[in-house]
Amino acid sequence: MDSLSSSAADIDPSKLSPAERQDLQQFAMAESQKARLQGSIHNLTDVCFRKCVSKIGSGPLDKYEEPCVKNCVDRFMDANVAVLRHLESLRTR
């Protein structure tokens, strides 16, 4: 364990000031959002790779694989935007 991890593990949350607790909570939320984003990117990569790439390790994508990957990513992004818009509309009702 590095020194940052061990010093963070030694912190007693009950001794933090309200401002420090707020900062810690915001940091934890930001890290959680980063982890979710990385998970989504990993999932997108896996789905599109499995769908579009037929020859693993064969060098650059061929003329069929490249548009397939682009289309896969575009549809994934379109779906995410649609879901976010719908959730936003539910939130503002």
C-alpha positions as CSV (number, residue, x, y, z in Angstrom):
1,M,0.0,0.0,0.0
2,D,1.4,3.4,-0.9
3,S,1.6,6.3,1.6
4,L,-1.4,8.1,0.3
5,S,-3.6,5.0,0.7
6,S,-2.4,4.2,4.2
7,S,-2.8,7.8,5.3
8,A,-6.3,7.9,3.8
9,A,-7.2,4.7,5.7
10,D,-6.1,6.3,9.0
11,I,-8.6,9.2,8.7
12,D,-11.4,9.2,11.2
13,P,-14.5,10.6,9.3
14,S,-16.1,11.6,12.6
15,K,-13.2,14.1,13.2
16,L,-13.7,15.9,9.8
17,S,-15.2,19.3,9.6
18,P,-18.5,19.7,7.7
19,A,-16.6,21.4,4.8
20,E,-14.1,18.5,4.8
21,R,-16.9,15.9,4.8
22,Q,-18.6,17.8,1.9
23,D,-15.3,17.8,0.0
24,L,-14.8,14.1,0.7
25,Q,-18.3,13.3,-0.4
26,Q,-17.9,15.3,-3.7
27,F,-14.6,13.5,-4.3
28,A,-16.2,10.1,-3.8
29,M,-19.1,11.0,-6.1
30,A,-16.6,12.2,-8.8
31,E,-14.6,9.0,-8.5
32,S,-17.8,6.9,-8.8
33,Q,-18.9,8.8,-11.9
34,K,-15.4,8.2,-13.4
35,A,-15.7,4.5,-12.7
36,R,-19.2,4.3,-14.2
37,L,-17.9,6.1,-17.3
38,Q,-14.9,3.8,-17.6
39,G,-17.3,0.8,-17.3
40,S,-19.5,2.1,-20.0
41,I,-16.6,2.7,-22.3
42,H,-15.3,-0.8,-21.6
43,N,-18.7,-2.3,-22.3
44,L,-19.1,-0.3,-25.5
45,T,-15.6,-1.4,-26.7
46,D,-16.4,-5.0,-25.9
47,V,-19.8,-5.0,-27.6
48,C,-18.6,-3.3,-30.8
49,F,-15.4,-5.3,-31.0
50,R,-17.3,-8.6,-30.7
51,K,-19.9,-7.5,-33.2
52,C,-17.6,-6.0,-35.9
53,V,-14.1,-7.4,-35.7
54,S,-13.8,-10.9,-37.2
55,K,-10.1,-11.4,-37.4
56,I,-8.3,-10.7,-34.0
57,G,-4.7,-9.5,-34.3
58,S,-4.9,-9.1,-38.1
59,G,-3.7,-5.5,-38.1
60,P,-5.8,-2.5,-39.0
61,L,-9.6,-2.8,-39.4
62,D,-10.7,-3.8,-42.8
63,K,-13.1,-1.9,-45.1
64,Y,-16.1,-3.7,-43.5
65,E,-15.0,-3.6,-39.9
66,E,-14.3,0.1,-39.6
67,P,-17.8,1.4,-40.7
68,C,-19.3,-1.3,-38.5
69,V,-17.4,-0.1,-35.5
70,K,-18.3,3.5,-36.3
71,N,-22.0,2.7,-36.7
72,C,-22.0,0.6,-33.5
73,V,-20.5,3.5,-31.5
74,D,-22.8,6.0,-33.1
75,R,-25.9,3.9,-32.2
76,F,-24.7,3.5,-28.7
77,M,-24.2,7.2,-28.3
78,D,-27.6,7.9,-29.8
79,A,-29.2,5.5,-27.4
80,N,-27.5,7.1,-24.4
81,V,-28.5,10.6,-25.5
82,A,-32.1,9.5,-25.9
83,V,-32.1,7.9,-22.4
84,L,-30.6,11.0,-20.9
85,R,-33.1,13.3,-22.6
86,H,-35.9,11.1,-21.3
87,L,-34.6,11.1,-17.8
88,E,-34.1,14.9,-17.9
89,S,-37.7,15.3,-19.1
90,L,-38.9,13.1,-16.2
91,R,-36.8,15.2,-13.7
92,T,-38.3,18.5,-14.9
93,R,-41.9,17.4,-14.7
